Every structure is written in structure tokens, then in C-alpha cells.
Amino acid sequence: MDDIVNIMQPQLKAKNQYFDIFIQNILSENIECDGVRLSQILLNLLSNAAKYTPEGGRIDVHMYQELSPNGDDYVRTHFRVTDTGIGMSEEFQKRIFDTFSREETDLVTHITGAGLGMAITKSIVDLMGGTILLSSEQGKGSDFHIVLDLKISKVKLDDMQLPPWNVLVLDDNELLCISAVANLEELGAHAEWTQNGMKAVEMIEAHHREDNDYKFVLIDWKMPGMDGVETARELRNIIPESVPIMFLTAYDGDEVQEEAYSMENVGFL
């Protein structure tokens, strides 16, 4: 997923599109599969999403796992690529996976493409024993849902664990807050979240009065109203500099660092 973000970021940034990845309920982080082909599936879907989503639109990837009907050696892994793009007619959805199939409307005549990508994507999913489902509506975007039963790798890595720290997550996107908190709780921390900078300041003050400061704070860099850097400066007036503040950003870290260099003990994710 990290590689895919790095590959797609310039294309999405050029169109000022919002891009987020939500990862939850991972039962096995290590799986055995053709990683190149899996990347090809996701990149095909994301490239199309970027191509057919207007400037300022949203593209999201959701990844989660559950027990596989193939037994304990496998894990069922779901990938969903959603967008707020131009969508597709019901008629075209029935033949989208055919070779050289492309919906010709006034909205897409200026967009280049031979219509091979989705046929190739479907072929790879079929060869991996998976399924791909499409839900779309013209003018409202598309949702591609891929389900693969992947073999669990026997290579064991040491589980990453955090101490039972109190952690605060601040992000204007509720789904990202829920995802981050779920992952932190799974790692052993106790996490709380809010979507509002002023509310975060209130929560920090309450913990500080109880002599129970958060061990670190995760803050989204770009937020409406009181942005991440402004919020971090407010927090630094309350919590000691020994408490790390980590900026969460889907953008180039260099942009964030320029604004945050004046603060002590700041990191970037």
C-alpha cells in the first residue's frame, strides 16, 4: 500500500484530488501472493479513478480482512476503490470487463484510453481465484470491490506493541480517526479522537489538569478552520515539549516541515 501511495500521489496531486487509505481488521499482515499483479490490479483501478474523477474529487482505498472459507491457512482480504467521479450507466457496467470496452459519452471523449485496463484487471483477479464487483451511478462515482483469499505467510515477524499510552488523534475525517484509533488500540495503546482543533485543545487541557498528559498526539496537517500547525502551536502552550506531536499528511512531508521547524519534538507520518 505504501508503494501504491508513492506511485499515485503525483497524479492525484496534479488534479488536487483528495486521497485516503483506510486499513482495518488486519488478521495477517504477511501473505503469499503475486505482489506485482496485486499492485497492477490496484493501480489500474486507481488510475481510472483519477482519470474519471474531476479536480477536487475524492478517491479512497479501503482494505480489511476476515476469516477465509478456505481454512486457517488463508485470509480473506477485501480491497475497495471508491471515487466521486463521473460514474457509469447500468448498461456499460454489464460490459466494462470486456476487451476494448469503453463508455463513450460527452464527458469521456477527451480522455485517452483503449479500454483494455479493466479486462486485464478482471483476468488477473480471476487467475488469483478472486471476485471483483462494481457499484456505480452516473454523476455519483464508482465503487470497485475485490475479494481475494490469500495464503498466510509462515514467516513470523515480532509483533509490534506499544505501552498502554494515552494517545490523541485529531483529523477532520471521521473514518481516518476511527481507523487510526482502532490500529493504535490493537497495538496496545489507549486512543481518543476528535475532528475539531478547539476540542483537541480542551481535551489536552483536561488531561493536563489531571497530571495525565497524552504520551503523543497525532494531528492532521490540513484541516478546515484551525489547521494542524495552528493547533499544534496551541497545544505546545499546554503540554510539555517532551510530548511528541506527529503530523499526519497525505502530502509531501517537505511542505509540512517548513511550517513546523520552529516547534520542538515534531514528527511526520
Residue pairs with C-beta under 8 A, 6 or more apart in sequence:
1 21
1 23
1 61
1 63
3 39
4 39
4 42
4 43
4 46
4 61
5 19
5 21
5 250
7 43
8 19
8 43
8 46
8 47
8 50
9 19
9 250
9 252
11 47
11 50
12 19
12 50
12 59
13 251
15 50
15 53
15 54
15 55
15 56
15 57
16 55
16 56
17 50
17 53
17 55
17 56
17 57
17 58
17 59
18 56
18 57
18 58
18 59
19 58
19 59
19 60
19 250
20 58
20 60
20 61
20 173
20 175
20 176
20 250
21 60
21 61
21 62
21 63
22 60
22 61
22 62
22 63
22 175
22 176
22 179
23 63
23 64
23 179
23 183
24 62
24 63
24 64
24 179
24 182
24 183
25 64
25 65
25 66
25 182
26 63
26 64
26 65
27 65
27 66
27 67
27 75
28 65
28 75
28 152
28 153
29 157
30 152
30 153
30 155
30 157
31 75
31 77
31 150
31 151
31 152
31 153
32 150
32 151
32 152
32 153
33 128
33 148
33 150
33 151
34 128
37 124
37 127
37 128
38 128
38 148
40 120
40 121
40 124
41 79
41 121
41 124
41 125
41 146
42 61
42 79
42 81
44 117
44 118
44 120
44 121
45 81
45 121
45 144
46 59
46 61
46 81
47 117
48 117
48 118
49 59
49 81
49 82
49 83
49 85
49 142
50 59
51 111
51 113
52 83
52 85
52 86
52 108
52 111
52 142
53 59
53 83
53 84
53 85
53 86
53 141
54 85
54 86
57 83
57 84
57 85
57 141
58 83
58 84
59 81
59 82
59 83
59 84
60 80
60 81
60 82
60 83
61 79
61 80
61 81
61 82
62 78
62 79
62 80
62 82
63 77
63 78
63 79
63 80
64 77
64 78
65 75
65 76
65 77
65 78
66 75
66 76
66 78
67 75
67 76
68 74
68 75
68 76
68 149
68 150
69 76
69 149
70 149
72 152
73 151
73 152
74 149
74 150
74 151
74 152
75 149
75 150
75 152
76 147
76 148
76 149
76 150
77 147
77 148
77 149
77 150
78 145
78 146
78 147
79 145
79 146
79 148
80 143
80 144
80 145
80 146
81 143
81 144
82 141
82 142
82 143
82 144
83 141
83 142
84 140
84 141
85 141
85 142
86 105
86 107
86 108
86 138
86 139
86 141
87 136
87 137
87 138
87 139
87 140
87 141
87 142
88 96
88 103
88 134
88 136
88 137
88 138
88 142
89 103
89 138
92 101
92 103
93 134
93 136
95 101
96 103
96 118
96 134
97 118
97 119
97 121
97 122
97 132
98 119
99 115
99 116
99 119
100 114
100 115
100 116
100 119
101 115
101 118
101 119
102 108
102 113
102 114
102 115
121 132
122 132
125 131
125 132
125 146
125 148
128 148
129 148
129 149
130 146
130 147
130 148
130 149
131 146
131 147
132 144
132 145
132 146
132 147
133 144
133 145
133 146
133 147
134 142
134 143
134 144
134 145
135 142
135 143
135 145
136 142
136 143
160 187
161 187
161 188
162 184
162 187
162 188
162 189
163 188
163 189
163 215
164 188
164 189
164 190
165 189
165 190
165 214
165 215
165 216
166 189
166 190
166 191
166 192
166 207
166 212
166 213
166 214
166 215
167 184
167 189
167 190
167 191
167 192
167 214
167 215
167 216
167 217
167 218
168 191
168 192
168 193
168 194
168 200
168 203
168 204
168 214
168 217
168 218
169 177
169 180
169 181
169 184
169 191
169 192
169 193
169 194
169 217
169 218
170 177
170 193
170 194
170 195
170 196
170 197
170 200
170 217
170 218
170 219
170 220
170 223
170 228
170 231
171 177
171 180
171 193
171 195
171 218
171 219
171 220
171 223
171 248
172 195
172 196
172 220
172 223
172 224
173 195
173 220
174 195
176 220
176 248
177 193
177 194
177 195
178 193
180 191
180 193
180 218
180 248
181 191
181 192
181 193
184 191
185 191
189 215
192 203
194 200
194 203
196 226
197 223
197 225
197 226
197 227
197 228
197 230
197 231
197 234
198 226
200 217
200 219
200 231
200 235
201 231
201 234
201 235
201 238
204 213
204 214
204 217
204 235
204 238
204 239
205 238
207 213
207 214
208 238
208 239
213 239
213 240
213 243
214 239
214 243
215 243
216 243
216 244
216 245
216 246
217 232
217 235
217 239
217 243
217 244
217 245
217 246
218 246
218 248
218 269
219 228
219 231
219 232
219 245
219 246
219 247
219 248
220 228
220 247
220 248
220 249
221 227
221 228
221 229
221 247
221 248
221 249
221 251
221 256
222 228
222 249
222 251
223 231
226 234
228 247
228 248
229 247
229 256
229 259
229 260
232 245
232 247
232 260
232 263
232 266
233 263
235 245
236 245
236 263
236 264
241 264
241 265
242 265
243 265
244 265
244 266
244 267
245 263
245 265
245 266
245 267
246 266
246 267
246 268
246 269
247 256
247 260
247 266
247 267
247 268
247 269
248 269
249 255
249 256
249 268
249 269
253 268
256 268
257 268
260 266
